[in-house]
Amino acid sequence: MGKAAFALRAAAAIVDPDNQHGNLIANGSHPDIITVKRLSKDAAKDDDKDSGTELKRSIGVDQIRAVQTALTTRPGLSSRRAIIIDSADDMERSAANALLKSL
């Protein structure tokens, strides 16, 4: 089991302990589990995440600020929310500082 798979299972256990919304978690569309990862370089192909497009070098500050904006609202289906930052070591310095401020 990889780190990302473990993080998703841990987030699912926190957000949905009774497994009422397991299908949403499996599809990656649960509104209370936010995953932050490197985006593709092509903005037009940003919706096509499973293709073999080249990824950006790092996670940008705009992505972290979008997470901060999402954290200002209440969780949708659960009483808790989980954020998974896939490859946190790939964050830009400014993104890491923005995340640190929100913690």
Secondary structure, 3 states (H helix, E strand, C coil): CCHHHHHHHHHHHHHCCCCCCHHHHHHCCCCCEEEECCCECCCCCCCCCCCCCCECCCECHHHHHHHHHHCCCCCCCCCCCEEEECCHHHECHHHHHHHHHHC
